């Protein structure tokens, strides 16, 4: 928390001006060609972006118009997106009737309508129950397989990072503390290391309220197990 992940995402998606440095997204300079960057990216934020008073179909229609998808293409792309995200059967229902996982899948569908080269996802499974989380994970995997989309996501869930990511970057106090494949990072820490251990190792994290992160995690785990 507070490492700068969401701020970085907002900079890379042109929602905030960069404080320093340079970046290119899909070949375009972030500062010099922000409009070109926007045309090449999709963005799924932490915050709710779907309108609960509209149906899933209506939310997609607004996104299609905002992305400038030609009228002749809209119906086909929207139908494909709803089918791909397993939402076709609820497309006529108001989003306020959707579950958390369904809303997240709708937001991903909105972000993919214009076929972006790069998709940014800020904590895509936050607040979801285990079943909904697995459903979102599978859709993310399918996006990569079906469209070849490059996905950059932030997460606090080390299992999520291990399951989904080819490359993991550990961010600490606004800088990258480590970056490599999950396997290489775990091997650097120890033969039986998890990505949780990797995070703790490379950030040297301690909790100012008392105790080291590992101790706090162990205490909470024991408390939950014992009820």
C-alpha positions in Angstrom: 0.0 0.0 0.0 1.2 3.5 -0.9 4.1 2.3 -3.0 2.9 4.3 -6.0 1.3 1.5 -8.2 -2.0 3.3 -8.9 -0.2 6.6 -9.5 2.1 5.0 -12.0 -0.8 3.4 -13.8 -2.6 6.8 -14.0 0.6 8.3 -15.5 1.0 5.6 -18.0 -2.7 5.9 -19.1 -2.3 9.8 -19.4 -4.7 10.5 -16.5 -1.8 12.2 -14.6 1.2 14.1 -16.0 4.5 12.3 -15.3 6.5 13.8 -12.5 9.7 12.9 -14.3 11.3 10.5 -16.7 10.0 9.2 -20.1 7.9 6.3 -21.2 6.6 4.9 -24.5 3.4 3.0 -24.8 2.9 0.9 -27.9 5.6 2.9 -29.5 4.3 6.4 -28.7 5.9 8.9 -26.3 3.6 9.4 -23.3 4.1 13.2 -23.2 4.5 14.0 -26.8 1.7 11.8 -28.2 -0.9 11.3 -25.4 -3.9 11.0 -27.8 -2.1 8.3 -29.8 -1.4 6.4 -26.5 -5.1 6.6 -25.5 -6.1 5.0 -28.8 -3.8 2.1 -28.2 -4.7 1.3 -24.6 -7.5 0.0 -22.4 -7.9 0.7 -18.7 -9.7 -1.1 -15.9 -9.5 1.0 -12.8 -9.9 0.1 -9.2 -13.0 2.2 -8.9 -16.4 1.2 -10.3 -16.7 2.4 -13.9 -19.9 0.7 -15.0 -23.2 2.6 -14.5 -25.5 0.6 -12.3 -28.6 2.3 -13.6 -27.9 1.1 -17.2 -27.9 -2.4 -18.6 -24.7 -4.2 -19.5 -25.6 -3.7 -23.2 -26.1 0.1 -22.6 -22.8 0.4 -20.8 -21.0 -1.3 -23.7 -22.8 0.9 -26.2 -21.6 4.0 -24.5 -18.0 2.7 -24.4 -18.2 1.8 -28.1 -19.3 5.3 -29.0 -16.6 6.9 -26.8 -14.0 4.7 -28.5 -15.2 5.8 -31.9 -16.1 2.3 -33.1 -18.0 2.6 -36.4 -21.7 2.0 -36.2 -21.5 -0.9 -38.5 -19.0 -2.6 -36.2 -20.6 -1.9 -32.8 -23.2 -4.6 -32.6 -20.8 -7.3 -33.7 -18.1 -6.3 -31.2 -20.5 -5.8 -28.4 -22.0 -9.3 -29.0 -18.5 -10.8 -29.1 -17.5 -9.0 -25.9 -20.6 -10.1 -24.0 -20.2 -13.7 -25.2 -16.5 -13.7 -24.4 -17.1 -12.5 -20.8 -20.0 -14.8 -20.3 -22.5 -11.9 -19.9 -24.7 -12.4 -22.9 -27.5 -13.9 -20.8 -27.6 -10.8 -18.5 -26.9 -8.1 -21.1 -30.4 -6.7 -20.7 -30.3 -6.5 -16.9 -29.3 -3.4 -15.0 -25.7 -3.6 -13.7 -26.9 -2.9 -10.2 -28.3 -6.5 -10.3 -24.9 -8.0 -11.2 -22.5 -9.7 -8.8 -19.1 -8.2 -8.2 -17.5 -10.7 -10.6 -20.0 -9.9 -13.3 -19.4 -6.2 -13.0 -15.6 -6.7 -13.2 -16.0 -8.8 -16.4 -18.3 -6.1 -17.9 -15.6 -3.5 -17.1 -13.0 -5.7 -18.8 -15.3 -6.0 -21.8 -15.7 -2.3 -22.0 -11.9 -1.8 -22.0 -11.4 -4.3 -24.8 -14.0 -3.2 -27.3 -11.6 -1.1 -29.4 -9.0 -3.9 -29.4 -6.2 -2.1 -27.5 -2.6 -3.2 -27.8 -2.0 -2.7 -24.1 -4.5 -3.2 -21.3 -3.9 -1.7 -17.9 -5.7 -3.2 -14.9 -5.5 -1.8 -11.5 -6.1 -4.6 -8.9 -8.6 -6.4 -11.2 -9.8 -8.9 -8.6 -9.9 -6.7 -5.5 -12.9 -7.3 -3.3 -14.0 -10.4 -5.2 -14.8 -13.8 -3.6 -12.6 -16.8 -4.6 -15.0 -18.0 -7.2 -15.4 -14.7 -8.9 -11.7 -14.1 -8.7 -10.9 -17.3 -10.5 -13.5 -16.4 -13.2 -11.8 -13.0 -13.8 -8.4 -14.7 -13.9 -9.6 -17.1 -16.6 -10.9 -14.2 -18.7 -7.6 -12.4 -18.4 -5.8 -15.6 -19.6 -8.2 -15.9 -22.5 -7.6 -12.2 -23.5 -3.9 -13.0 -23.9 -4.6 -16.2 -25.8 -7.3 -14.9 -28.1 -6.1 -11.3 -28.8 -2.4 -11.3 -27.9 -3.0 -8.3 -25.6 -0.2 -7.1 -23.5 -1.5 -6.7 -19.9 0.0 -4.7 -17.1 -1.8 -5.2 -13.8 -1.2 -4.2 -10.2 -2.1 -6.5 -7.4 -1.5 -7.1 -3.7 -2.3 -10.8 -4.2 0.9 -12.7 -4.7 -1.0 -15.8 -5.9 -2.6 -13.7 -8.6 0.8 -12.4 -9.7 2.2 -16.0 -9.7 -0.7 -17.4 -11.7 -1.1 -14.7 -14.3 2.2 -12.9 -14.9 5.2 -13.6 -17.1 7.1 -10.9 -15.4 6.7 -9.5 -11.8 7.9 -6.2 -10.6 8.0 -5.5 -6.9 7.4 -1.8 -6.2 8.5 -0.2 -3.0 8.4 3.5 -2.1 8.0 4.6 -5.6 10.8 2.5 -7.2 11.2 -1.0 -8.5 12.9 -3.1 -5.9 13.1 -6.2 -8.2 11.8 -7.4 -11.6 12.0 -10.8 -13.3 9.9 -13.9 -13.9 8.2 -15.4 -10.8 10.4 -18.5 -11.0 13.7 -16.5 -11.1 12.6 -14.2 -8.3 11.6 -17.1 -6.0 14.9 -18.9 -6.8 16.8 -15.8 -5.7 15.2 -15.9 -2.3 15.3 -19.7 -1.6 14.4 -23.1 -2.9 11.0 -23.2 -1.2 10.3 -19.4 -1.5 6.9 -18.1 -2.4 6.2 -14.7 -4.0 5.1 -13.5 -0.5 8.7 -14.3 0.6 10.0 -12.5 -2.5 8.0 -9.4 -1.6 9.2 -9.4 2.0 12.8 -10.1 0.9 13.1 -7.3 -1.6 11.2 -4.6 0.3 12.6 -5.3 3.7 9.1 -4.5 4.8 8.3 -3.9 8.5 5.1 -2.7 10.1 5.7 0.5 12.1 2.7 -0.4 14.3 4.7 -3.3 15.7 6.4 -6.4 14.3 7.7 -7.5 11.0 5.4 -8.2 8.1 6.0 -11.9 8.3 5.0 -11.9 12.0 1.8 -9.9 11.3 0.9 -12.3 8.4 1.5 -15.4 10.6 -0.6 -14.0 13.4 -3.5 -13.1 11.2 -3.3 -16.5 9.5 -3.4 -18.3 12.8 -6.3 -16.1 14.0 -8.4 -16.8 10.9 -7.6 -20.6 11.1 -8.7 -20.8 14.8 -11.6 -18.5 14.4 
